[in-house]
Amino acid sequence: MKLDQLNFHHLFYFWSVAKVGHLTRAAQELHTSQSALSAQIRQLEERLGQVLFTREGRRLVLTDTGQLVLAYAEDIFGLSQEMLGRLQGRSEGVTRLRIGSVATLSRNYQENRIRPLLEDSTVMLTLESGLLDDLLTRLIQHQLDVVLANETVPSAANRPLHCHFLGSQAISFVGPARLWKPLGLPIPQGLDGLDIALPGPRSAIRAQFDALCASANVTPRVRAEVDDMAMLRLIARDSGWVTVLPEVVVQDELQAGSLVCVARSTGLEERFYAITTPHRHHVELLDRLLAGASETGVVG
């Protein structure tokens, strides 16, 4: 099938129905009959050679192919609306940027990264958090523009991706100021038997920490394993234990003096990446987000 064989009028009708999930309601909004709308969608399905909807009671539910077509239709007609808004000088003409971030990534790091975009009144941000594989699936399906992660992605022929290195930061050991002096914990010897809170086993930081302890033959007393950085921040603040995390997670507590950095290790580091698809449509906002990033290669 060639591009000139695709009827974008039919695609627009499909997009309208998919958004409301109901044929009658979409027909009312489009000021057309239900039968005419249904016929147009059938013609689109015939042209594509794929079923886009299944029925569940009175509702229309997207098939897997329908989900994929919807993702592209959102880009096509969403950008069209933005174009019309800008050409007509409407204040509501905005640019959307859809950002996914892995759940183990510091919220403070994310906020620091996107802060320049928050000052732009023409920007509409969508921020999602989840597991890396789920976010990459949404990225491939064009439901996200970029995924922020603290690990690279595995090679896979069916999902070519670009990894842009954004930077790195040392991992610190922090503790309550009432119990610890700055840089007062010897590493790694001081870890043996120490009450400690750690990132969960899925974290790249945790793998580095476990390797450090194994090489030094020390065994800390693990009191908590936490995937979510926001929860790990609360534990660092309230537990009295030493906590292993990037300083950006507790930047406010360190500045206020309630927590201190009791140790740093050159063997522990968190690296940050922005993951995109190689054939993404050009979004100036995304270029700004990636400014200064170096590409670490195409995966897949």
N, C-alpha and C positions, 0 to 999 in steps of 0.2 A: 504494500500500500504506500502510495506517495503522498506527500504533504498536500498537494493540490486536490487530492481525493477526499481529504478530511473536511467534513462540513462543520464549521465552527459554530454555526447556528444550532445544530443538534447538540454540540458539546456544551453550549451555553445552557440549553434546556436541561441536559443531564446534570450540570453543575447546580442549577437551581433546585432540582428535585433532590439531589444528594444532600444539600444543606438542610432541607426541612424534613426529609425522610418520608414524605407523604405526597402522593400524586395530586390529590384534590386541592390541597393547600397551595402547592406550587402552581397549579393551573390558575387558581384565583389570583395569585400574585403576578402572574405573567399575562393575565387577561386573555387566556385562551381556554379551549375546552380540554377536559381530561383525556378524551379519546385522541385528540390531535397531539397532545403532549406525549401520550403513551406511544403513538405511532412514530414520532420523531426519535424517541429513545430507542425503539426497536430498530429503526433504520441505522442509528449509530452503532448498536450492537452488531448488526449484520455487517456493516462496513468494517468494524474492528475484528469481527470473527470471535467475539468474546461476550459472555453474559456479564452484565454490570450490576444487576440487582437480583435478589431473590425476595420472595414474599414471606413475611412472618405475620400472619393475621392480616391486619389492614395496613401494616407498615411495610415499606420497602427497605431492605437491608443490603448494603453494598457487599459484593463478592470481593475476593482478594484483588481481582483485576479492577473492579470498580474503585477500590481504595487507591490503587496506583493511579488510575485515570483521574480520580478526584484530586490527588496531590498535584498533578500537573495542571489541571484546570484551575486550582486555587492560585497557582503561580501566574497562569495566563490572564485570568480575569481580575485577580487581585492587582497585578501590575498595571493592567489596563485602567482600573479605577484610579490608581495612583497617577498614571499619566494624564488622564482627563482632569483630575483635580489640579495638577500642577499647570497644565496648559490653560485652564480656565481661571487660575489664580485663586482657587478656593483654599481657605485656611485649613480645611480638613484633609488636604492632600498631604499624606504622610508616607514614610517609607517604613515597611515592617522588617524587622530582623528577628529571626527565630533562633534562639540559642538554647542548646541542651548542655547540661553539665552533669558529670558523674556525681553520685551522692556523696562520695568520699572527698570531694573537692571542697576546700574552705570557702564558706560564703563570703568572708572578708576578701579573699583573693578575687572571687568573681566580681564583687562590687567594685573593688579597686580597678579591675580590668575594664569594666564597662562604664566607669564614672564619666569619662569624656562624652559618652553618648547621652547621658542623662541630662546634659545641659542643652541638647538640641531639641527644640520644640517640634521639629518635623519627624521625630523618630517615634515609632511604636515598637516596643520591645516585648517579645514573648519569651519567658524564661521557664525552662523545664528541667527537672532533676530526675535521675533514674539510674538504672544499671547501664553499663557501657554498651553491652550488646543490644539492648533495647533501643538506646539512643542512636546507635549506628544504623539499625534497621530503619528508623524514622528518617535519618539523614539520607540513606540510599533512596528512600521513597519520596524524597524532596519535601518532607514535612518539617524538616529543620534545615537551617542554612549552615550551621556550624555546631560542632560538639567540642566543649572544653573538657580536657581529661588530664590526669596525672600519670598516664602510661601510654605507650605506643600501642598500635593495634596489630593483631597478627595478620600475616599475609593470607589473602584469600582471593582466588581468581574471580569469584563471582561478586566481589565488592571492592573495586579499585578505589583507593582513598589516598588523599594527601595529608601528611602529618606536618604541621608547622610548629617548630620549636619556639615557645614563647619565653622561656627562661627557667631558672631553677632557684631554689633557696635551700639553705641549710636547715636540717631538722634539729630542733632543740629539746632539751629536757627542762621543763618548767615546774616550779613548785611554789607554794605559798610563802610570801615574804616573811611571815612571822616565824617560819621554821627553817628557812634556808637563806644563805648568803649567796650573792651573785657568783656564778662559776665556782661553787663550792663542792661540786660532786666530781670525784675522779672517775674518768671513763677509760676502760670498761670495768675496772675493779670495783668501783662503788656500786655497781648494779647488782652484785650478788646479794640475794636476800632482800632487796629493796622493794617496798610496796610501790607498785607502778600501774599506771593506766596506759593502754596501748591502742593504736588503731587496729581494726579487725583483721582477720587472716587474709581477706581479699585485697588488702591495701599493699601497694608497692613499698610503702614505708615500713610496714610490718616485716616484710621479707628481708629487708636490709637490716632491721633491728635483730631479728632472729639469727641472721648470719653473724652479726657482730658478737652476740652473746655466745654462740657456738664456738667461734674461733678463739674467744677468750676463756672458755670453759666457766662461764658465770651463769647463775640461774636466779633471775629476779622473781619476786613474788607477784605474779600478775593478778591484780585486783579487778580489772575491768578491761574488756575488749569492745571497742565501739567503732562502728563503721561511719556513723554520721559525725562530721566535724563540729557541728553546732552542739551536739550532746557531749562530745569530748571536751569542748571548751567549758561547758558547765561543770563537768567533773573536775577539770583542772582547777576551776575557781573554787569549788565547794568541798572537795573530798579531803584535802590535806595530803594526797599522794603526789608523787612525781609523775608527770604526764609527758609522753613523747608526742610531739606535734610540730608543725611549722609555726614560727612565731607570729605569722600573719593572722593565725586563727585567734590568738589571744592578744592582739596588738593593743586593744583598749585597756585590758587588765595590766599589761606590762607598763603602759604609759601612766596608768593610775597608781602603780606601785603595789597593787595587791598580789601580783605574781612577779617572780623573778626568774631569769634564765639561770638555772643551776649548772648547766653543762651544754656544750655543743660537741658534735663529733664530725670530723671530716669524712667519715665513712657513711654518713647518712645524708641523703639529699632527696628533695622532691623536685621532679621535673614537670613542666607544664606544656601541654600541646593543644593546638587548635586543629581539629580534624575536619576536612572538607572533602567534597567529591570533586574529581578533576574536571567535570563538565558542568559545574554550577553556573547559573546565570550570574552575570556581573552585578554585584551589589556594592555600591561605594561605601556604605556603612561597614560592611564586612572587611573591606580593604583597610579601613581605619582601625578596626579591631585587631587586624593582623599586622599592622604597621610595625616594622622592626623585627618581625618574626622571620626565622630562617626555616626553609623547607627541608625536612629530614628524609624526604623520598616518597615515591609512590609505592603504596602497599597493594599487592594483588597482581 
